Amino acid sequence: MSQTIPTVLAQVSQQDMFKHVLNDPLLGSSIYVNIALAGLTLLLFVYMARNLTDPRAKLIVVSVMGVSAVSIASYTGLASGLTIGILEMPEGHAMYETTTELAHSGEEVEGTVSLWGRYLTWAFSTPFILLALGLIAGSNLTKIFTAIVFDVGIMITGLAAALTTSSYPMRWAWYGISVTFFLVVVYILLFEWPEDARQAGTADIFNTLKILTVVLWFGYTIWWALGNEGLAVIESVGLTSWGYSAFDVVAKYLFSFLVVKYVVDNVEKVSAGSDYGATSSGMPADD
């Protein structure tokens, strides 16, 4: 009795990845649910903040709206096959020489699915989270800029860790650099901004948001190590992706909702007056 040997493809197209996501219920749902939630929360925040007039309050709200806006674009990139691909892991990795069966065709391809577009999501969305936190804390521009710079560093080196296929130790070297940058941001969140928030009178909401952010961002870091890109304790790409999506629901959308609700209810605490952000209105000096 003859057996059918599955075809092993050398590479997959963007169209293949689009169809694979579309036909993999676990992986696909982890992406489509986030597109829907990002869109709904964006509309919700516009409605909640419709009566805001204070410029600084509106800036904070727009900051967290940016999180949902970026998420719509980035998750659509994953769903379309644009920012997702197949990577062959280096020797030493738990998924070295593994193959992936394409959900729509049954064909196999060498390597495992990498949702590398998530790092673009985080690189553009998490700075908005930190901007909102810094503004609520009443922190100065230097501290906010420092937090954002190291935050972007976290995501870029995290992307490098995910895409490095030349050496297994190098993947973890990139991961180590990313974690180091992350600890800088954690330091600012736990030791710099709380005092600023106390002086600004926003310590109550800031402490809640601080704990939410630090705990969940540690969760992302640990999940990477456990998922298919790290130690592959969790080999399933769908489960790994759903773990990130579950973190996103709380770290992005719930976080943003709490921010918008607080700002709407406490404009006087976050307000900097009607001239906030205005340039000088003085006449140019005579020569």
Buried (B, 14 or more C-beta within 10 A) or exposed (E): EEEEEEEEBEEBEEEBBBBBBBEBEEBBBBBBBBBEBBBEBBEBBEEBBEEBEBBBBBBBBBBBBBBBBBBBBBBBBBBBBBBBBBBBBBEEBBBBEBBBEBBBBEBBBBBBBBBBBBBBBBBBBBBBBBBBBBBBBBBEEEBBEBBBBBBBBBBBBBBBBBBBBEEBEBBBBBBEBBBEBBEBBBBBBEEBBBEBBBEBEBBEBBBEBBEBBBEBBEBBBEBBBBBBBBBBEBBBBBBBBBBBBBBBBBBBBBBBBBBBBBBBEBBEBBBBEEEEEEEEEEEEEEE
